[in-house]
Amino acid sequence: MSANFSYARKITPFDRFAYVMIAIITLVLLNNSLSTVVQPVVASNLTVTSVAEGDARPAWIPEFNDDIFAVGATGDGTGVNQTARIEPMLAEGQTLQIVEYDAGLRVDESSEEGVRNLHEAVLPYVSAGTPVTLIGMSQGARVVGDTVERYFDSPEFAGLITVVLLGDTRFPTGIETLEHDGIGDFITFTGARPATQYVSVLSISIEGDPISDAASASSKLAYVASLVPGFLGLHAGKVGSQNYDHLVEMQVRESWSDDATTYVVMESSGAWSSLFS
């Protein structure tokens, strides 16, 4: 999917401003401490929540397997927000397990921890033939997608693992597809996520989301101007109702498939309008 603009390798004032704003809004939204020391979380520390039948899962999202593993976004390492987001989508008898990780601003470092923890948690289930669903949001989508890409996208796990990625940084128009090496020591851009060959993946973005739909902006100026409201309204879901907490109320703008991966872009009224929706 082609982007409407690309970045040159030279960092411009607009680029610097965008990077600073990303750091600021992330800091504001963080719910955990910003310790630079990563504290490993083992599988035995997973938080388990059983829920009754829910009705917030859009019909176009396939029904989850009974055992669900979820990974939260930056600042949501213990999955408080991710739990609130997913629980209304669950049906009776399904169990949600949060895979904890640092979820800090040093995305490369903390997402690697998340990959280790998720792999450790999921492997015993799928090795025993137990179907699972993996759900990741933002940095958590990076964790889930990278885990599947490295360890599980093979014939032996086909039909055992289903995946839902929300606001993935490596969506085809995600921030990691921009022509930069990354953002300082925080994140290395690794490009669009390859489509899976065997494991079924549903990757969802929202039109104008500055994290998963960055490359669709018409210009650098347009991207910078919509960065903060887009992050708050469309991505993080701190305000408004056009975000990943309200997918059942939104309309699909477009969708397409590539091998075992299906991509969905949800309609939005724009970054600024989303604050008042």
N, C-alpha and C positions, 0 to 999 in steps of 0.2 A: 504494500500500500504506500503510495508516494506521499511525501510530506510537501507542504506548501512553501517551506523555507528551510534553509540549513544554516548552520553556524560555520563561520570560518574558524580556523585554528587560532587566530589572534583573538585574545580576550579584549572585549570592548568595555566601555563604561556601563553599558546596558547589561552585559554579562555579569559584571561584578555586582551591580545592584541586584540582579535577580538572585545571585548566589547568596548575598547577604540576607535578602528577604526570606529565602528558603530557610536559612539557619534561624532567623528571628522567629518566624511563625512556628517552626518546629519546636524551638525552645519554649515558646509560650504554651504550646499544647502538651508538652511532656507531662506525664503523670508519675514518672519515677525519677530517682536521682540520676545524675549524670556522671557517675563514677566511671573513670577510665579503666578500672579493673573489671574484667568480665568474670562474673561468678557463674560457674557451670551449673546447669540445672539437669538433674538426671530424671529418667523416666518415672521413677517412683514418686516424684514430686508433682506429677501432673494433677491438675484440678479437674475433677469429674462432676458433671452436672446432669441429672436426669430431668427431663421435662415432659409435660403433657402435650397433646396434639396442638400444633401451631397452624397458622393460616397465612403467614406472610411470605411464603416461598412462591415466587411467580411460577405459573404453569410451565413456562419455557425452560425453567431450571429443572433438570432431571431429579427425581427423588433421591435423597441421600441414602447411603448405606447406614446400617444401624450403628456402626462404630465410626464416629466422626472425630477427626483431629483438626484443631484450628490453631492458627498462629496470628497474633495481633500485629498492629502497625507500630511504627516508631512511637515510643513512649507508652505502649500498651503491652509490655512484655509479659505481664501476668494475665492478659486477655480479658480484662474487665469490659472494655468497650466491644471487643470481638464477641464475647459471650452475649452481651445485650443485643448485638446485631444479629446473631445466628439463632438464638433460642426461639424467637417467634416463627422461624422457618421449619422447626423440627416437628416430627410426628411422634406420637406415643410410642414408647419403647426404644427410641433412639437415644444414644448417649454421646454427649459432647465432652471431649477432653481437650483442654488447653495445653499446648506445648509451650512452656515458658522459655524465655531467653532474654538477653540484656535489652534488646530493642532500642539501642542508643543511637546517637547522631553519627557515630563512626559506623556507617552502614556496612562496609565491607567486613569489618571485624565482627560486629554483632550478628549479621546475617549468617556468617560462617558458623557461629555458635548455634544459631537456630537450625541450620542444616544438620549439624551433628545431633542435636537433641531430637529433631523430628525423625531422622533416620533411625535412631536408637529406639524411639517409641513405636514406630510403625512396623519395623522389620519383623518382630515376633508375630504380629497379627497376620501379615501377608504370607509369611513363611509357613504358617499353619493353615493357610487357605481361607482366612477370614477376610471378607470384603471390607474395605474402609473408604471413607470419603475424606479428602484433605481440603481445607479451606484456608486461604491466606488473604490478608488485606494489606495493600501497600508494601512496606518492607516485608511484612509477613507473606505476601504473594511472591516476593522475590525468594524468600526462604523455601516456600512450598514448591515453586517452579524449579528452583535450582536443585532441590532434593530429588524431585522426580526425574529431572534431566540427567542427573549423575548416577542415580541408583536404581530407579524403578521402571524406566521406559524400555522394557524388554518383553518378549513374548510370554515369559512366565508370570508376569504381573498383569497382563491384559485381562480385563474383566474383574480383577480384584481391587483395583484402585480407580476411583473417580476423583476429579480435581475441580475446584472452583477457585479462580483467581479474581480478586476484586482490586481494581486500581493498580495493576501491576506496573512497576517502573519499566519493565521490558515488554510491555504491550507494543504492537507494531508501530504505534505513534507515541510511545512512552518517552520519558525524559532520557532514558539510557540510549535512545536511538539518535540523539542529537550529536552533531559532529564535534564532540569535545572528548577529552580523555576522562573527564570526571569533574568533581568539585573538591579540590584540595585533598586533604586527608580523610574526607568524609565518605566519598563514594567513587568507585571506578565505573565508568560507563562501559558496559559490555555488549551493547547492541540489542537488537530485537531478539526475543526468546524464540528459539527454533520450535516449530510445530512438533508435537509428540508423534511417534509412530505407532505406539501400542496402547498407551494409557490415555483414557478419555479425559480431555481437559476442556473446561468452559472458562474462557477469559473475558471478563466484563470490564468495560471502560465507560465513562460518561463524557459526552461531548463537552469539550472545554476544560476537562480536568487537567490542571497543569502538571500533574505527575504522570498520568497514564495516557494523556492526549496532548502532550506538549508540542509535538511536531506538526499538529494541525493548525497551530496559530498562523495567522496571515503574515506576521512580521515579528521581529524581535520586540518592537515597541508594543505591539498588541499583546504579546506574551507577558511582558513585564507589567503592563497596565492591569492585566487580569489575574496576575499571579496570586496575590493575597486573597481577594474575594473568591477566586476559583478554588484555592486550597481550603478555605474555611467553609464555603458553601457546597462545593461539588465533591471534594475529595475527603476531607476530614469529617464532614457532616456535623460541624459544631452549630451551624445555623441552617434554617431553611429545610425544605423537604425534597430537594433534588440531589440526592446522594445515595450512597450504598446502603443506608439504613432504610430506604424507601423504594427499593426496586419494584415492589409489587404495585406501586402507584404510578410508575413511570412507563413510557413507551419505548419500544425498540426502534432505534433510528436505522440501523443496518446491522447485518450479520453475514458472516462467511465462514467457510471451513477450509482447513488445510490439514490433510492427513487426519490424525485423531484429535486435532484441536479445533474448537469452534470459538470464533471471536464475535463478541456482541458489543455494540456501541449504543448507549442509551441516549435518548433525546434530553436536551436541557434548554432552558431559556437564556443561557449565557451566565458567565461568572458573576457579574454584578446583580443580575436579576435573581439569581439563585438565593441571594441573601435575604430576599423578601418573599420567597415563595411559601 
